[in-house]
Amino acid sequence: MMEQTGVDGVTVARGCIGYPWIFEEVRALLAGRELPEPPGVASQGETIRRHYEWATEQHGEPIAYKIMRKFGIKYSEIHPAGSAVRDAFIRVKSAADWRAVLAEWYDPGRSWPAVRRRIGPGHLIAAGATL
């Protein structure tokens, strides 16, 4: 938008909810570089685990999993098995459930299909596709 319209800046706003990698992508685009590959499932899992740890530190475990459920649903949008992962996050009723979802759906030892890139609200493209 900065190139096309001449605006001085743009906002990320809710685009970063469930997709914090957007900041790396914006930095690359502003520097004239190619978009980095979207995060693989293992990398997503690491980020989600850190996010959950921070929520636990801030709010305590009995509340953190409730708060994080909505973020898990957003994170699931780029997972190769997005619908199943979303449904798993929706069913979370405890901290143990939260950890079980991460263990099952973000297992770094599994071979996962390519990740989808978010390009806007509700818009996803396959990794490697051009914008």
C-alpha positions in Angstrom: 0.0 0.0 0.0 2.9 2.3 0.7 4.1 1.9 -2.9 0.8 1.8 -4.6 -0.9 4.7 -2.8 2.0 6.7 -1.3 0.8 6.4 2.3 3.4 6.9 5.0 2.7 3.7 6.9 0.3 0.8 7.4 -0.9 -0.9 10.5 -0.8 -4.6 11.3 -3.5 -4.5 14.0 -5.3 -7.9 14.3 -3.1 -9.4 11.6 -0.6 -10.4 14.2 -3.1 -12.4 16.3 -2.3 -16.0 15.6 0.4 -14.9 13.1 3.2 -13.1 14.9 5.5 -13.9 12.0 3.9 -11.0 10.1 6.5 -8.7 11.6 9.3 -10.6 10.0 7.5 -10.5 6.7 6.9 -6.8 6.9 10.6 -6.2 7.7 11.6 -8.2 4.7 9.2 -6.4 2.4 10.3 -3.0 3.6 13.9 -4.0 3.0 13.1 -5.1 -0.5 13.7 -8.8 0.2 11.6 -11.8 -0.7 9.1 -13.0 1.9 10.6 -15.5 4.2 9.0 -19.0 4.1 6.1 -19.3 6.5 6.9 -21.0 9.8 6.9 -24.8 9.8 4.7 -26.7 12.2 7.6 -27.2 14.7 8.4 -23.5 14.7 4.7 -22.7 15.2 4.6 -25.1 18.1 7.7 -23.4 19.7 6.0 -20.0 19.4 2.7 -21.2 20.7 4.4 -22.9 23.7 6.2 -19.6 24.5 3.0 -17.6 24.2 1.3 -20.1 26.6 4.2 -19.8 29.1 3.9 -16.0 29.1 0.1 -16.2 29.6 0.7 -18.6 32.5 3.2 -16.3 34.1 0.9 -13.4 33.7 -2.5 -14.9 34.6 -1.7 -18.3 36.2 -2.4 -21.7 34.7 -6.1 -22.0 35.7 -6.9 -18.9 33.6 -4.1 -19.1 30.9 -5.6 -22.0 29.0 -8.9 -20.2 28.8 -7.3 -17.1 27.5 -5.1 -19.0 25.1 -7.9 -21.0 23.6 -8.9 -18.1 21.3 -5.3 -17.6 20.3 -4.9 -21.3 19.5 -7.9 -21.1 17.2 -6.2 -18.2 15.3 -2.9 -20.1 15.2 -4.6 -23.1 13.7 -5.5 -21.1 10.6 -2.0 -21.7 9.0 -1.6 -25.3 10.3 -1.8 -27.9 7.4 -4.6 -29.6 9.4 -6.2 -26.3 10.3 -9.8 -27.4 10.9 -8.9 -30.4 13.1 -6.5 -28.2 15.1 -9.1 -25.5 15.5 -11.6 -28.1 16.8 -9.0 -29.5 19.2 -8.3 -26.0 20.6 -12.1 -25.4 20.9 -12.4 -28.5 23.0 -9.6 -27.5 25.5 -11.0 -27.6 29.1 -7.8 -27.7 31.1 -4.1 -26.9 31.0 -3.5 -30.7 30.4 -5.8 -30.5 27.4 -3.8 -27.5 26.1 -0.5 -29.4 26.4 -2.1 -32.5 24.7 -3.2 -30.4 21.7 0.4 -29.0 21.4 1.9 -32.5 21.7 -0.4 -34.0 19.1 -0.7 -31.2 16.5 2.7 -29.5 16.9 4.9 -32.5 17.3 8.3 -31.6 15.8 9.0 -35.2 15.1 6.2 -35.6 12.7 6.5 -34.9 9.0 3.9 -32.2 8.2 2.7 -30.9 4.8 3.6 -27.4 3.7 2.2 -24.5 5.8 -0.1 -21.9 4.4 0.7 -18.2 4.5 -1.9 -15.7 5.8 -2.3 -12.8 3.4 -5.2 -11.1 5.0 -8.3 -11.7 7.1 -9.5 -15.2 6.1 -7.1 -15.3 3.1 -4.5 -18.0 2.9 -2.1 -19.1 0.2 0.2 -22.1 -0.1 3.8 -21.6 0.9 6.0 -20.6 -2.1 3.1 -18.9 -4.0 3.6 -15.4 -5.0 1.5 -12.5 -3.8 
